[in-house]
Amino acid sequence: MSRTALRNVAIVLALAAAVAFLPGGGKSATFVSSLLGVAIGVIFVLLAVRFYRENRVAIFGLGDRHRALLYGALGAVVVALAGRGRLLGTSVGTLVFFVLLLGAAAAVYAVWKHHRSYGY
């Protein structure tokens, strides 16, 4: 192994030992995990804003019906992901979760197919 790889392994082991053996390490790890989750969420929102700004003309060119279908699919994905903790706790909730995701995927496919039919 190279020195860089050994150094990286030592850093990971030191962090794991701190979480496991220091008092309050689990709370600190939960806090860092929450911070990373928020950061990833912010990055996704910024990417969505950039995608919207770059493709605004194509989105408005879809027409009202397909644009509403696209926005509804995105909303269904947000609802499914926001409630996944509770939904995946029961068998009916798991079914609802997958129906939401599959329905959203089908809607996005229908919008994409409509978009491609006009030669964009």
N, CA, C and O atoms as a GROMACS GRO file, in nm:
protein
  480
    1MET      N    1   0.083  -0.118   0.000
    1MET     CA    2   0.000   0.000   0.000
    1MET      C    3   0.088   0.124   0.000
    1MET      O    4   0.197   0.125   0.056
    2SER      N    5   0.037   0.227  -0.062
    2SER     CA    6   0.112   0.354  -0.064
    2SER      C    7   0.093   0.428   0.068
    2SER      O    8   0.004   0.396   0.147
    3ARG      N    9   0.178   0.526   0.089
    3ARG     CA   10   0.168   0.603   0.213
    3ARG      C   11   0.036   0.680   0.221
    3ARG      O   12  -0.022   0.695   0.328
    4THR      N   13  -0.011   0.728   0.108
    4THR     CA   14  -0.137   0.803   0.106
    4THR      C   15  -0.252   0.713   0.148
    4THR      O   16  -0.338   0.754   0.226
    5ALA      N   17  -0.255   0.593   0.096
    5ALA     CA   18  -0.361   0.500   0.132
    5ALA      C   19  -0.354   0.463   0.280
    5ALA      O   20  -0.456   0.455   0.348
    6LEU      N   21  -0.233   0.440   0.330
    6LEU     CA   22  -0.217   0.408   0.472
    6LEU      C   23  -0.261   0.525   0.561
    6LEU      O   24  -0.324   0.506   0.665
    7ARG      N   25  -0.228   0.646   0.519
    7ARG     CA   26  -0.270   0.764   0.594
    7ARG      C   27  -0.423   0.774   0.597
    7ARG      O   28  -0.481   0.802   0.702
    8ASN      N   29  -0.488   0.752   0.482
    8ASN     CA   30  -0.634   0.760   0.475
    8ASN      C   31  -0.699   0.653   0.562
    8ASN      O   32  -0.799   0.680   0.629
    9VAL      N   33  -0.645   0.533   0.563
    9VAL     CA   34  -0.698   0.426   0.648
    9VAL      C   35  -0.681   0.463   0.796
    9VAL      O   36  -0.771   0.438   0.876
   10ALA      N   37  -0.567   0.522   0.831
   10ALA     CA   38  -0.544   0.563   0.970
   10ALA      C   39  -0.642   0.672   1.012
   10ALA      O   40  -0.688   0.671   1.126
   11ILE      N   41  -0.673   0.764   0.924
   11ILE     CA   42  -0.770   0.869   0.955
   11ILE      C   43  -0.907   0.810   0.979
   11ILE      O   44  -0.975   0.848   1.075
   12VAL      N   45  -0.950   0.718   0.894
   12VAL     CA   46  -1.080   0.654   0.911
   12VAL      C   47  -1.086   0.575   1.041
   12VAL      O   48  -1.186   0.579   1.113
   13LEU      N   49  -0.978   0.503   1.072
   13LEU     CA   50  -0.975   0.426   1.197
   13LEU      C   51  -0.977   0.518   1.319
   13LEU      O   52  -1.041   0.486   1.419
   14ALA      N   53  -0.907   0.631   1.312
   14ALA     CA   54  -0.907   0.726   1.424
   14ALA      C   55  -1.046   0.785   1.445
   14ALA      O   56  -1.091   0.799   1.559
   15LEU      N   57  -1.115   0.820   1.338
   15LEU     CA   58  -1.251   0.872   1.350
   15LEU      C   59  -1.346   0.767   1.405
   15LEU      O   60  -1.432   0.798   1.488
   16ALA      N   61  -1.333   0.645   1.360
   16ALA     CA   62  -1.418   0.536   1.412
   16ALA      C   63  -1.392   0.513   1.560
   16ALA      O   64  -1.486   0.491   1.637
   17ALA      N   65  -1.266   0.517   1.601
   17ALA     CA   66  -1.234   0.499   1.742
   17ALA      C   67  -1.290   0.614   1.826
   17ALA      O   68  -1.338   0.592   1.937
   18ALA      N   69  -1.284   0.736   1.774
   18ALA     CA   70  -1.338   0.851   1.846
   18ALA      C   71  -1.489   0.837   1.865
   18ALA      O   72  -1.542   0.867   1.972
   19VAL      N   73  -1.558   0.792   1.763
   19VAL     CA   74  -1.703   0.773   1.773
   19VAL      C   75  -1.735   0.662   1.871
   19VAL      O   76  -1.832   0.672   1.947
   20ALA      N   77  -1.656   0.556   1.870
   20ALA     CA   78  -1.687   0.439   1.953
   20ALA      C   79  -1.649   0.459   2.099
   20ALA      O   80  -1.720   0.410   2.187
   21PHE      N   81  -1.538   0.529   2.127
   21PHE     CA   82  -1.486   0.528   2.263
   21PHE      C   83  -1.494   0.662   2.338
   21PHE      O   84  -1.489   0.662   2.461
   22LEU      N   85  -1.506   0.774   2.270
   22LEU     CA   86  -1.515   0.902   2.340
   22LEU      C   87  -1.658   0.927   2.386
   22LEU      O   88  -1.753   0.890   2.316
   23PRO      N   89  -1.675   0.989   2.502
   23PRO     CA   90  -1.810   1.022   2.548
   23PRO      C   91  -1.874   1.124   2.454
   23PRO      O   92  -1.812   1.224   2.418
   24GLY      N   93  -1.998   1.098   2.415
   24GLY     CA   94  -2.067   1.188   2.323
   24GLY      C   95  -2.027   1.168   2.178
   24GLY      O   96  -2.067   1.246   2.092
   25GLY      N   97  -1.949   1.067   2.149
   25GLY     CA   98  -1.906   1.043   2.012
   25GLY      C   99  -2.020   1.008   1.920
   25GLY      O  100  -2.021   1.048   1.803
   26GLY      N  101  -2.117   0.933   1.972
   26GLY     CA  102  -2.233   0.896   1.890
   26GLY      C  103  -2.317   1.018   1.855
   26GLY      O  104  -2.369   1.027   1.743
   27LYS      N  105  -2.332   1.111   1.950
   27LYS     CA  106  -2.407   1.233   1.923
   27LYS      C  107  -2.335   1.320   1.820
   27LYS      O  108  -2.398   1.379   1.733
   28SER      N  109  -2.203   1.325   1.832
   28SER     CA  110  -2.126   1.402   1.734
   28SER      C  111  -2.137   1.341   1.596
   28SER      O  112  -2.150   1.412   1.497
   29ALA      N  113  -2.133   1.209   1.589
   29ALA     CA  114  -2.146   1.142   1.460
   29ALA      C  115  -2.284   1.166   1.400
   29ALA      O  116  -2.297   1.184   1.279
   30THR      N  117  -2.388   1.166   1.484
   30THR     CA  118  -2.523   1.195   1.437
   30THR      C  119  -2.532   1.337   1.384
   30THR      O  120  -2.594   1.362   1.281
   31PHE      N  121  -2.470   1.431   1.456
   31PHE     CA  122  -2.469   1.570   1.412
   31PHE      C  123  -2.399   1.586   1.277
   31PHE      O  124  -2.450   1.653   1.188
   32VAL      N  125  -2.282   1.524   1.262
   32VAL     CA  126  -2.208   1.533   1.135
   32VAL      C  127  -2.288   1.467   1.023
   32VAL      O  128  -2.292   1.518   0.911
   33SER      N  129  -2.352   1.356   1.053
   33SER     CA  130  -2.435   1.289   0.953
   33SER      C  131  -2.550   1.378   0.910
   33SER      O  132  -2.582   1.386   0.791
   34SER      N  133  -2.613   1.445   1.005
   34SER     CA  134  -2.722   1.536   0.972
   34SER      C  135  -2.673   1.653   0.888
   34SER      O  136  -2.740   1.694   0.794
   35LEU      N  137  -2.557   1.706   0.923
   35LEU     CA  138  -2.500   1.815   0.845
   35LEU      C  139  -2.472   1.773   0.701
   35LEU      O  140  -2.499   1.847   0.607
   36LEU      N  141  -2.417   1.653   0.685
   36LEU     CA  142  -2.389   1.604   0.550
   36LEU      C  143  -2.518   1.582   0.472
   36LEU      O  144  -2.524   1.609   0.352
   37GLY      N  145  -2.622   1.533   0.540
   37GLY     CA  146  -2.751   1.514   0.474
   37GLY      C  147  -2.810   1.645   0.426
   37GLY      O  148  -2.864   1.654   0.315
   38VAL      N  149  -2.800   1.749   0.509
   38VAL     CA  150  -2.850   1.881   0.469
   38VAL      C  151  -2.768   1.935   0.353
   38VAL      O  152  -2.823   1.993   0.259
   39ALA      N  153  -2.637   1.918   0.358
   39ALA     CA  154  -2.550   1.966   0.250
   39ALA      C  155  -2.584   1.897   0.118
   39ALA      O  156  -2.587   1.962   0.013
   40ILE      N  157  -2.608   1.769   0.122
   40ILE     CA  158  -2.645   1.697   0.000
   40ILE      C  159  -2.779   1.745  -0.052
   40ILE      O  160  -2.797   1.760  -0.173
   41GLY      N  161  -2.874   1.770   0.038
   41GLY     CA  162  -3.004   1.823  -0.003
   41GLY      C  163  -2.991   1.959  -0.070
   41GLY      O  164  -3.055   1.985  -0.172
   42VAL      N  165  -2.908   2.046  -0.014
   42VAL     CA  166  -2.886   2.178  -0.072
   42VAL      C  167  -2.822   2.165  -0.210
   42VAL      O  168  -2.858   2.238  -0.303
   43ILE      N  169  -2.728   2.074  -0.224
   43ILE     CA  170  -2.664   2.053  -0.354
   43ILE      C  171  -2.765   2.006  -0.458
   43ILE      O  172  -2.762   2.051  -0.573
   44PHE      N  173  -2.855   1.916  -0.420
   44PHE     CA  174  -2.959   1.869  -0.513
   44PHE      C  175  -3.050   1.984  -0.555
   44PHE      O  176  -3.087   1.994  -0.672
   45VAL      N  177  -3.087   2.069  -0.461
   45VAL     CA  178  -3.173   2.182  -0.494
   45VAL      C  179  -3.101   2.277  -0.590
   45VAL      O  180  -3.161   2.324  -0.687
   46LEU      N  181  -2.974   2.306  -0.564
   46LEU     CA  182  -2.899   2.394  -0.653
   46LEU      C  183  -2.884   2.334  -0.792
   46LEU      O  184  -2.891   2.406  -0.892
   47LEU      N  185  -2.864   2.203  -0.800
   47LEU     CA  186  -2.858   2.139  -0.932
   47LEU      C  187  -2.991   2.145  -1.004
   47LEU      O  188  -2.995   2.165  -1.125
   48ALA      N  189  -3.100   2.129  -0.930
   48ALA     CA  190  -3.233   2.137  -0.991
   48ALA      C  191  -3.260   2.278  -1.044
   48ALA      O  192  -3.315   2.294  -1.152
   49VAL      N  193  -3.220   2.380  -0.967
   49VAL     CA  194  -3.238   2.518  -1.012
   49VAL      C  195  -3.156   2.544  -1.139
   49VAL      O  196  -3.205   2.607  -1.233
   50ARG      N  197  -3.034   2.495  -1.140
   50ARG     CA  198  -2.951   2.516  -1.260
   50ARG      C  199  -3.009   2.443  -1.381
   50ARG      O  200  -3.012   2.498  -1.491
   51PHE      N  201  -3.056   2.319  -1.360
   51PHE     CA  202  -3.117   2.244  -1.469
   51PHE      C  203  -3.240   2.317  -1.522
   51PHE      O  204  -3.260   2.325  -1.643
   52TYR      N  205  -3.322   2.370  -1.431
   52TYR     CA  206  -3.442   2.442  -1.472
   52TYR      C  207  -3.404   2.566  -1.554
   52TYR      O  208  -3.464   2.593  -1.658
   53ARG      N  209  -3.307   2.641  -1.506
   53ARG     CA  210  -3.268   2.763  -1.578
   53ARG      C  211  -3.211   2.734  -1.716
   53ARG      O  212  -3.234   2.810  -1.810
   54GLU      N  213  -3.136   2.625  -1.728
   54GLU     CA  214  -3.077   2.591  -1.857
   54GLU      C  215  -3.180   2.535  -1.955
   54GLU      O  216  -3.161   2.545  -2.076
   55ASN      N  217  -3.287   2.476  -1.905
   55ASN     CA  218  -3.385   2.410  -1.992
   55ASN      C  219  -3.523   2.473  -1.983
   55ASN      O  220  -3.623   2.407  -2.013
   56ARG      N  221  -3.531   2.599  -1.943
   56ARG     CA  222  -3.660   2.666  -1.924
   56ARG      C  223  -3.742   2.669  -2.052
   56ARG      O  224  -3.863   2.647  -2.048
   57VAL      N  225  -3.679   2.697  -2.164
   57VAL     CA  226  -3.752   2.706  -2.291
   57VAL      C  227  -3.810   2.570  -2.329
   57VAL      O  228  -3.925   2.561  -2.371
   58ALA      N  229  -3.731   2.466  -2.313
   58ALA     CA  230  -3.779   2.331  -2.346
   58ALA      C  231  -3.891   2.289  -2.253
   58ALA      O  232  -3.986   2.223  -2.295
   59ILE      N  233  -3.883   2.326  -2.125
   59ILE     CA  234  -3.987   2.289  -2.029
   59ILE      C  235  -4.118   2.360  -2.064
   59ILE      O  236  -4.224   2.298  -2.063
   60PHE      N  237  -4.110   2.489  -2.094
   60PHE     CA  238  -4.233   2.560  -2.131
   60PHE      C  239  -4.284   2.518  -2.268
   60PHE      O  240  -4.402   2.535  -2.298
   61GLY      N  241  -4.197   2.463  -2.351
   61GLY     CA  242  -4.238   2.413  -2.481
   61GLY      C  243  -4.315   2.282  -2.475
   61GLY      O  244  -4.372   2.238  -2.575
   62LEU      N  245  -4.317   2.218  -2.359
   62LEU     CA  246  -4.389   2.091  -2.345
   62LEU      C  247  -4.540   2.108  -2.353
   62LEU      O  248  -4.610   2.016  -2.394
   63GLY      N  249  -4.589   2.222  -2.316
   63GLY     CA  250  -4.733   2.243  -2.306
   63GLY      C  251  -4.779   2.221  -2.163
   63GLY      O  252  -4.708   2.162  -2.082
   64ASP      N  253  -4.897   2.271  -2.135
   64ASP     CA  254  -4.947   2.269  -1.997
   64ASP      C  255  -4.965   2.127  -1.943
   64ASP      O  256  -4.930   2.101  -1.828
   65ARG      N  257  -5.018   2.038  -2.023
   65ARG     CA  258  -5.048   1.902  -1.975
   65ARG      C  259  -4.921   1.827  -1.936
   65ARG      O  260  -4.913   1.770  -1.827
   66HIS      N  261  -4.824   1.828  -2.023
   66HIS     CA  262  -4.702   1.752  -1.996
   66HIS      C  263  -4.614   1.821  -1.891
   66HIS      O  264  -4.543   1.754  -1.816
   67ARG      N  265  -4.619   1.954  -1.885
   67ARG     CA  266  -4.545   2.024  -1.782
   67ARG      C  267  -4.605   1.993  -1.644
   67ARG      O  268  -4.532   1.973  -1.547
   68ALA      N  269  -4.739   1.988  -1.636
   68ALA     CA  270  -4.804   1.951  -1.510
   68ALA      C  271  -4.771   1.807  -1.473
   68ALA      O  272  -4.752   1.775  -1.355
   69LEU      N  273  -4.764   1.720  -1.572
   69LEU     CA  274  -4.728   1.580  -1.547
   69LEU      C  275  -4.585   1.571  -1.493
   69LEU      O  276  -4.558   1.493  -1.402
   70LEU      N  277  -4.494   1.650  -1.549
   70LEU     CA  278  -4.356   1.652  -1.502
   70LEU      C  279  -4.347   1.704  -1.359
   70LEU      O  280  -4.280   1.643  -1.276
   71TYR      N  281  -4.414   1.814  -1.330
   71TYR     CA  282  -4.411   1.870  -1.196
   71TYR      C  283  -4.477   1.776  -1.096
   71TYR      O  284  -4.431   1.763  -0.982
   72GLY      N  285  -4.585   1.711  -1.136
   72GLY     CA  286  -4.650   1.614  -1.048
   72GLY      C  287  -4.560   1.496  -1.017
   72GLY      O  288  -4.558   1.447  -0.904
   73ALA      N  289  -4.485   1.450  -1.116
   73ALA     CA  290  -4.392   1.339  -1.094
   73ALA      C  291  -4.282   1.379  -0.998
   73ALA      O  292  -4.244   1.302  -0.910
   74LEU      N  293  -4.230   1.499  -1.014
   74LEU     CA  294  -4.127   1.546  -0.922
   74LEU      C  295  -4.182   1.562  -0.781
   74LEU      O  296  -4.113   1.532  -0.684
   75GLY      N  297  -4.305   1.609  -0.770
   75GLY     CA  298  -4.369   1.620  -0.640
   75GLY      C  299  -4.390   1.485  -0.575
   75GLY      O  300  -4.371   1.470  -0.454
   76ALA      N  301  -4.428   1.385  -0.654
   76ALA     CA  302  -4.448   1.250  -0.601
   76ALA      C  303  -4.317   1.192  -0.549
   76ALA      O  304  -4.315   1.124  -0.446
   77VAL      N  305  -4.208   1.218  -0.618
   77VAL     CA  306  -4.078   1.170  -0.572
   77VAL      C  307  -4.040   1.237  -0.441
   77VAL      O  308  -3.989   1.172  -0.350
   78VAL      N  309  -4.064   1.368  -0.431
   78VAL     CA  310  -4.032   1.440  -0.307
   78VAL      C  311  -4.115   1.385  -0.191
   78VAL      O  312  -4.062   1.364  -0.082
   79VAL      N  313  -4.245   1.362  -0.214
   79VAL     CA  314  -4.332   1.309  -0.108
   79VAL      C  315  -4.287   1.169  -0.068
   79VAL      O  316  -4.282   1.137   0.051
   80ALA      N  317  -4.255   1.086  -0.166
   80ALA     CA  318  -4.213   0.949  -0.136
   80ALA      C  319  -4.083   0.948  -0.056
   80ALA      O  320  -4.069   0.871   0.039
   81LEU      N  321  -3.988   1.031  -0.095
   81LEU     CA  322  -3.860   1.033  -0.024
   81LEU      C  323  -3.872   1.097   0.113
   81LEU      O  324  -3.803   1.057   0.206
   82ALA      N  325  -3.960   1.197   0.126
   82ALA     CA  326  -3.978   1.260   0.256
   82ALA      C  327  -4.044   1.166   0.355
   82ALA      O  328  -4.015   1.171   0.475
   83GLY      N  329  -4.132   1.079   0.307
   83GLY     CA  330  -4.203   0.989   0.396
   83GLY      C  331  -4.150   0.847   0.397
   83GLY      O  332  -4.216   0.757   0.448
   84ARG      N  333  -4.032   0.826   0.341
   84ARG     CA  334  -3.983   0.689   0.328
   84ARG      C  335  -3.961   0.621   0.462
   84ARG      O  336  -3.976   0.499   0.472
   85GLY      N  337  -3.926   0.696   0.565
   85GLY     CA  338  -3.905   0.634   0.697
   85GLY      C  339  -4.031   0.570   0.750
   85GLY      O  340  -4.027   0.458   0.802
   86ARG      N  341  -4.143   0.639   0.737
   86ARG     CA  342  -4.271   0.583   0.782
   86ARG      C  343  -4.329   0.486   0.682
   86ARG      O  344  -4.387   0.384   0.720
   87LEU      N  345  -4.315   0.518   0.554
   87LEU     CA  346  -4.375   0.431   0.452
   87LEU      C  347  -4.313   0.293   0.450
   87LEU      O  348  -4.383   0.193   0.434
   88LEU      N  349  -4.181   0.286   0.466
   88LEU     CA  350  -4.114   0.157   0.458
   88LEU      C  351  -4.127   0.076   0.587
   88LEU      O  352  -4.077  -0.036   0.595
   89GLY      N  353  -4.194   0.132   0.688
   89GLY     CA  354  -4.215   0.061   0.813
   89GLY      C  355  -4.328  -0.041   0.807
   89GLY      O  356  -4.334  -0.131   0.891
   90THR      N  357  -4.417  -0.028   0.711
   90THR     CA  358  -4.529  -0.121   0.698
   90THR      C  359  -4.532  -0.177   0.557
   90THR      O  360  -4.472  -0.121   0.465
   91SER      N  361  -4.604  -0.288   0.541
   91SER     CA  362  -4.611  -0.349   0.407
   91SER      C  363  -4.695  -0.265   0.312
   91SER      O  364  -4.661  -0.253   0.195
   92VAL      N  365  -4.805  -0.206   0.361
   92VAL     CA  366  -4.887  -0.122   0.275
   92VAL      C  367  -4.810   0.005   0.239
   92VAL      O  368  -4.817   0.052   0.126
   93GLY      N  369  -4.737   0.061   0.336
   93GLY     CA  370  -4.656   0.178   0.310
   93GLY      C  371  -4.547   0.151   0.208
   93GLY      O  372  -4.517   0.236   0.124
   94THR      N  373  -4.488   0.033   0.215
   94THR     CA  374  -4.386  -0.004   0.117
   94THR      C  375  -4.447  -0.010  -0.023
   94THR      O  376  -4.386   0.034  -0.120
   95LEU      N  377  -4.567  -0.065  -0.032
   95LEU     CA  378  -4.637  -0.070  -0.160
   95LEU      C  379  -4.665   0.071  -0.212
   95LEU      O  380  -4.644   0.099  -0.330
   96VAL      N  381  -4.713   0.159  -0.124
   96VAL     CA  382  -4.740   0.298  -0.163
   96VAL      C  383  -4.611   0.366  -0.208
   96VAL      O  384  -4.612   0.439  -0.307
   97PHE      N  385  -4.503   0.343  -0.137
   97PHE     CA  386  -4.374   0.403  -0.171
   97PHE      C  387  -4.332   0.363  -0.313
   97PHE      O  388  -4.295   0.449  -0.394
   98PHE      N  389  -4.339   0.234  -0.343
   98PHE     CA  390  -4.296   0.189  -0.475
   98PHE      C  391  -4.394   0.230  -0.584
   98PHE      O  392  -4.353   0.256  -0.697
   99VAL      N  393  -4.523   0.236  -0.553
   99VAL     CA  394  -4.620   0.284  -0.651
   99VAL      C  395  -4.594   0.430  -0.684
   99VAL      O  396  -4.601   0.470  -0.801
  100LEU      N  397  -4.564   0.511  -0.582
  100LEU     CA  398  -4.531   0.652  -0.607
  100LEU      C  399  -4.408   0.665  -0.696
  100LEU      O  400  -4.409   0.742  -0.792
  101LEU      N  401  -4.303   0.590  -0.664
  101LEU     CA  402  -4.181   0.600  -0.745
  101LEU      C  403  -4.200   0.547  -0.886
  101LEU      O  404  -4.152   0.608  -0.982
  102LEU      N  405  -4.270   0.436  -0.901
  102LEU     CA  406  -4.292   0.382  -1.035
  102LEU      C  407  -4.386   0.471  -1.116
  102LEU      O  408  -4.366   0.489  -1.236
  103GLY      N  409  -4.487   0.528  -1.051
  103GLY     CA  410  -4.576   0.621  -1.120
  103GLY      C  411  -4.501   0.746  -1.165
  103GLY      O  412  -4.523   0.795  -1.276
  104ALA      N  413  -4.413   0.795  -1.080
  104ALA     CA  414  -4.333   0.912  -1.117
  104ALA      C  415  -4.240   0.879  -1.234
  104ALA      O  416  -4.222   0.960  -1.324
  105ALA      N  417  -4.181   0.760  -1.230
  105ALA     CA  418  -4.093   0.720  -1.340
  105ALA      C  419  -4.171   0.707  -1.471
  105ALA      O  420  -4.123   0.747  -1.576
  106ALA      N  421  -4.291   0.652  -1.464
  106ALA     CA  422  -4.374   0.640  -1.584
  106ALA      C  423  -4.413   0.778  -1.637
  106ALA      O  424  -4.416   0.799  -1.758
  107ALA      N  425  -4.443   0.871  -1.548
  107ALA     CA  426  -4.480   1.006  -1.590
  107ALA      C  427  -4.362   1.077  -1.656
  107ALA      O  428  -4.378   1.143  -1.759
  108VAL      N  429  -4.244   1.064  -1.596
  108VAL     CA  430  -4.125   1.126  -1.656
  108VAL      C  431  -4.095   1.063  -1.792
  108VAL      O  432  -4.055   1.133  -1.885
  109TYR      N  433  -4.115   0.934  -1.805
  109TYR     CA  434  -4.095   0.867  -1.934
  109TYR      C  435  -4.194   0.920  -2.038
  109TYR      O  436  -4.156   0.943  -2.152
  110ALA      N  437  -4.320   0.939  -1.998
  110ALA     CA  438  -4.420   0.991  -2.091
  110ALA      C  439  -4.385   1.133  -2.135
  110ALA      O  440  -4.402   1.168  -2.252
  111VAL      N  441  -4.336   1.214  -2.042
  111VAL     CA  442  -4.295   1.350  -2.078
  111VAL      C  443  -4.174   1.346  -2.170
  111VAL      O  444  -4.168   1.421  -2.268
  112TRP      N  445  -4.078   1.260  -2.140
  112TRP     CA  446  -3.960   1.247  -2.225
  112TRP      C  447  -3.998   1.201  -2.366
  112TRP      O  448  -3.946   1.251  -2.465
  113LYS      N  449  -4.089   1.104  -2.374
  113LYS     CA  450  -4.134   1.053  -2.503
  113LYS      C  451  -4.204   1.163  -2.583
  113LYS      O  452  -4.182   1.176  -2.704
  114HIS      N  453  -4.287   1.243  -2.517
  114HIS     CA  454  -4.353   1.355  -2.583
  114HIS      C  455  -4.250   1.457  -2.631
  114HIS      O  456  -4.259   1.508  -2.742
  115HIS      N  457  -4.154   1.485  -2.546
  115HIS     CA  458  -4.048   1.581  -2.580
  115HIS      C  459  -3.969   1.535  -2.701
  115HIS      O  460  -3.939   1.614  -2.790
  116ARG      N  461  -3.935   1.406  -2.705
  116ARG     CA  462  -3.858   1.352  -2.818
  116ARG      C  463  -3.938   1.345  -2.946
  116ARG      O  464  -3.880   1.346  -3.054
  117SER      N  465  -4.071   1.339  -2.937
  117SER     CA  466  -4.153   1.328  -3.058
  117SER      C  467  -4.152   1.455  -3.138
  117SER      O  468  -4.186   1.453  -3.256
  118TYR      N  469  -4.114   1.567  -3.078
  118TYR     CA  470  -4.107   1.692  -3.151
  118TYR      C  471  -3.967   1.724  -3.202
  118TYR      O  472  -3.942   1.835  -3.250
  119GLY      N  473  -3.877   1.628  -3.192
  119GLY     CA  474  -3.745   1.642  -3.252
  119GLY      C  475  -3.648   1.731  -3.178
  119GLY      O  476  -3.558   1.788  -3.240
  120TYR      N  477  -3.664   1.745  -3.048
  120TYR     CA  478  -3.571   1.828  -2.970
  120TYR      C  479  -3.442   1.755  -2.948
  120TYR      O  480  -3.352   1.809  -2.884
   0.00000   0.00000   0.00000
